[in-house]
Amino acid sequence: MTEQLRLMAVHAHPDDESSKGAATMAKYVSEGVDVLVATCTGGERGSILNPKLQGDRYIEDNIHEVRRKEMDEAREILGVKQAWLGFVDSGLPEGDPLPPLPDGCFALQDVAEAAGALVRLIRTFKPHVVTTYDENGGYPHPDHIMTHRITMVAFDAAGDASRYPEAGPAWQPQKLYYNQGFNRPRTLALHEALLERGMDSPYEEWLKRWDEFQKKDRDLTTYIPCAEFFQVRDKALIAHATQIDPDGGWFRVPMDVQQEVWPTEEYELARSLVDTSLPEDDLFAGIRDN
């Protein structure tokens, strides 16, 4: 294929792109693929999860600006382009019963109307492949679920000139994937590898929760070899300093163990308009030679 390949990753908040599929994106950037991250919200209602930064008044008062700067740094590390869709973070409601979502937030937007912004971006960037979250959002954050909903609408609508005519000439992406990097087989493999080496595992509680709630395993269709980019992934994630503790569980598994035991990132093929054979090791399988 002589045309430059293009990949769009649709995420809910700044930092999601660095924890879900970041090594995959860095790999494709290194191969000359044009990669664009579409970030739906500014993360305005996100908590400060790094204990070292909690209580910092400047960060608390300027969280939107701080998270935008963190996104700038992560984007540079990954080598990707990035665009804001301009919606307002819904926050993660807690309590029983759950409180109502804030007026005007992303998750309360009309799905068809909100999808228009993504349709415009798809028609402008012209991705061959789009990645996003499954119908559960990967986990049930209202913004992640809304991200899934607008992406499904936009994937189909972008190629239909009769829909969203104000969003520019039609362009139809060829494949749509769900990020499934947090999966039980990967978690179990790393957990067992650590125990075999006489090391503590941060995954014991994760696995108990999986078993407790009998979480159904998703269909993993696509395994992208990208172990050499795991360090780039971690560096990009650490750039989101308000959202990640560099001394936390994310980084307790030695890099050499990760690269040896589970050297891929995983996806679930949700939609394909080209012929492909499963399992895949390339998001562009069926597109490169067509």
C-alpha positions in Angstrom: 0.0 0.0 0.0 1.6 3.3 -1.1 -0.7 5.6 0.8 0.4 6.4 4.3 -1.6 4.4 6.9 -3.5 6.3 9.5 -4.7 5.2 13.0 -7.1 7.1 15.2 -7.4 6.2 18.9 -10.5 7.6 20.6 -10.2 8.1 24.4 -12.3 9.7 27.1 -9.7 11.6 29.1 -6.0 12.8 28.9 -4.0 9.8 30.3 -6.3 7.1 28.8 -4.2 7.1 25.7 -1.0 6.3 27.7 -2.6 3.4 29.7 -4.4 1.8 26.8 -2.6 0.9 23.6 0.3 3.4 24.0 3.0 0.9 23.1 1.0 0.0 20.0 0.8 3.6 18.9 4.5 4.2 19.5 5.3 1.1 17.4 3.2 2.3 14.5 4.6 5.8 14.7 8.1 4.2 14.4 6.9 2.5 11.2 5.7 5.7 9.6 2.0 5.4 10.4 0.2 8.7 11.1 -1.4 8.3 14.5 -4.0 10.7 16.0 -5.4 10.6 19.5 -8.9 12.0 19.9 -9.5 13.1 23.5 -13.2 13.6 24.3 -12.9 15.6 27.5 -10.3 17.7 29.3 -10.4 15.5 32.5 -11.6 18.5 34.5 -13.3 16.4 37.2 -10.6 13.8 37.5 -9.1 13.2 41.0 -5.5 13.8 41.8 -4.4 10.2 42.1 -0.7 10.8 42.7 -0.3 11.1 46.5 2.8 13.2 46.1 0.6 15.9 44.4 -2.5 15.7 46.5 -3.2 18.9 48.4 -1.4 21.1 45.9 -3.6 24.1 45.7 -2.4 25.3 42.3 -3.1 21.9 40.7 -6.5 21.7 42.4 -7.5 25.2 41.1 -6.1 24.7 37.6 -6.6 21.0 37.0 -7.8 21.5 33.4 -4.7 23.5 32.4 -2.4 21.1 34.3 -3.9 18.0 32.5 -3.7 19.7 29.2 0.1 20.3 29.7 0.5 16.7 30.8 -1.2 15.6 27.6 1.2 17.8 25.6 4.1 16.0 27.2 2.7 12.5 26.7 1.9 13.3 23.0 5.5 14.3 22.4 6.8 11.2 24.1 4.5 8.9 22.0 5.1 10.8 18.8 1.4 11.1 18.0 -0.9 13.9 17.0 -3.7 14.8 19.3 -7.1 16.6 19.1 -9.6 17.7 21.8 -13.3 17.1 21.1 -14.1 19.7 23.7 -16.6 17.9 26.0 -16.6 18.4 29.8 -15.6 15.5 32.1 -18.5 13.8 33.8 -16.5 12.7 36.9 -16.9 9.2 38.4 -20.0 9.2 40.6 -19.7 7.3 43.8 -22.2 6.3 46.5 -25.4 4.3 46.9 -27.5 5.5 45.4 -25.2 7.1 42.8 -25.6 10.9 42.6 -26.8 12.5 39.4 -24.2 13.5 36.8 -23.3 17.2 36.5 -25.4 19.3 34.1 -23.7 19.7 30.7 -21.2 16.9 31.1 -20.1 14.6 28.3 -22.1 11.6 29.4 -25.4 13.6 29.4 -25.0 14.8 25.8 -27.2 13.5 23.0 -25.3 10.7 21.4 -26.1 11.6 17.8 -25.3 15.2 18.4 -22.0 14.5 20.2 -20.9 12.1 17.5 -20.9 14.9 15.0 -17.6 16.3 16.4 -15.9 12.9 16.0 -17.4 12.5 12.5 -15.8 15.8 11.5 -12.4 14.7 12.9 -12.6 11.3 11.1 -13.4 12.9 7.8 -10.6 15.4 8.3 -7.9 12.9 9.4 -9.2 10.0 7.3 -8.1 7.0 9.5 -8.0 3.5 8.1 -8.4 2.1 11.6 -10.1 3.4 14.7 -9.6 2.1 18.3 -11.8 2.8 21.3 -13.5 1.1 24.3 -16.1 -1.7 24.3 -19.7 -1.2 25.4 -18.7 -1.4 29.0 -16.2 1.3 28.6 -13.4 -1.0 29.6 -14.7 -0.2 33.1 -18.0 1.5 33.8 -16.9 5.2 33.8 -19.8 7.2 32.2 -17.3 9.0 30.0 -15.8 5.8 28.7 -19.2 4.4 27.9 -20.2 7.6 26.1 -16.9 7.4 24.2 -17.9 4.0 23.0 -21.3 5.2 22.0 -20.2 8.2 19.9 -17.4 6.2 18.3 -19.9 3.5 17.1 -22.1 6.1 15.6 -19.3 8.1 14.0 -17.6 5.0 12.5 -20.7 4.2 10.5 -21.8 7.8 9.8 -18.4 9.1 8.6 -18.7 7.1 5.4 -22.3 8.2 4.7 -22.4 11.5 2.8 -26.1 11.9 3.7 -25.3 12.0 7.5 -23.6 15.1 9.1 -23.2 16.8 5.7 -21.8 19.8 7.5 -18.8 17.7 8.7 -17.1 17.5 5.4 -16.7 14.9 2.6 -17.4 11.3 3.6 -14.6 9.0 4.7 -15.2 5.4 5.8 -12.6 3.8 8.2 -12.1 0.1 7.4 -11.7 -1.4 10.9 -12.8 -0.7 14.4 -11.1 -2.2 17.5 -11.8 -2.3 21.2 -8.8 -1.9 23.6 -8.5 -5.0 25.7 -5.1 -4.6 27.2 -6.5 -5.3 30.7 -7.4 -8.9 30.3 -7.4 -11.9 32.6 -4.9 -14.1 30.5 -2.3 -11.3 30.6 -2.8 -10.6 34.3 -2.7 -14.2 35.2 0.5 -14.9 33.2 2.3 -12.0 34.8 1.1 -12.9 38.3 2.3 -16.5 37.9 5.6 -15.4 36.4 6.3 -13.1 39.4 5.5 -15.9 41.9 7.7 -18.4 40.0 10.6 -15.9 40.3 9.9 -15.5 44.1 8.6 -12.0 43.7 5.5 -10.2 45.0 2.7 -9.8 42.6 0.5 -6.7 42.5 -2.2 -8.7 40.7 -3.5 -11.0 43.4 -6.4 -8.7 44.4 -7.2 -8.0 40.7 -7.6 -11.7 40.0 -9.8 -12.2 43.1 -12.1 -9.4 41.9 -12.2 -11.1 38.5 -13.2 -14.3 40.1 -15.6 -12.7 42.6 -17.6 -10.9 39.9 -17.1 -13.7 37.4 -16.1 -11.2 34.8 -16.6 -12.7 31.4 -13.4 -12.7 29.3 -13.6 -10.7 26.1 -12.7 -12.2 22.7 -9.0 -11.2 22.1 -8.6 -11.3 18.4 -5.5 -9.2 17.8 -2.1 -9.3 19.5 0.3 -6.5 18.6 4.0 -7.3 19.3 5.3 -4.1 20.9 7.5 -5.0 23.9 10.3 -2.8 22.8 7.9 0.2 23.2 6.8 -0.7 26.8 9.3 1.8 28.2 7.9 4.6 25.9 4.4 3.7 27.2 5.5 4.0 30.8 7.3 7.3 30.2 4.1 8.7 28.6 2.0 7.5 31.4 4.3 9.0 34.0 3.9 12.3 32.1 0.4 12.4 33.4 1.8 13.2 36.9 -1.6 14.0 38.5 -3.0 10.7 37.5 -0.3 8.1 38.2 2.0 7.4 41.1 5.4 6.4 39.7 6.0 4.3 42.7 2.6 2.6 42.5 1.4 -0.8 41.3 1.5 0.1 37.6 5.3 -0.1 37.7 6.0 -3.0 40.1 6.5 -5.6 37.4 10.1 -5.5 36.2 10.3 -4.5 32.5 12.3 -7.6 31.5 9.5 -9.8 33.0 6.8 -7.9 31.1 8.7 -8.1 27.8 9.5 -11.8 28.2 6.1 -13.1 29.5 3.6 -10.9 27.7 5.2 -8.9 24.8 1.9 -7.8 23.2 -1.0 -5.4 23.6 -4.4 -6.9 22.9 -7.5 -5.8 20.9 -10.9 -7.1 20.1 -11.9 -6.6 16.4 -15.4 -5.1 16.6 -16.0 -4.2 12.9 -14.1 -4.9 9.7 -15.0 -3.9 6.1 -12.0 -5.9 4.8 -11.1 -9.6 4.8 -8.8 -10.6 7.6 -7.8 -13.9 9.4 -8.0 -14.2 13.2 -6.0 -14.0 15.3 -4.1 -11.0 13.9 -0.8 -9.4 14.8 -1.5 -6.1 12.9 -4.3 -3.6 13.2 -3.9 -3.0 9.5 -4.2 -6.6 8.4 -6.3 -6.8 5.3 -5.7 -3.1 4.6 -2.0 -2.9 3.8 -2.3 -4.9 0.5 -5.7 -3.5 -0.5 
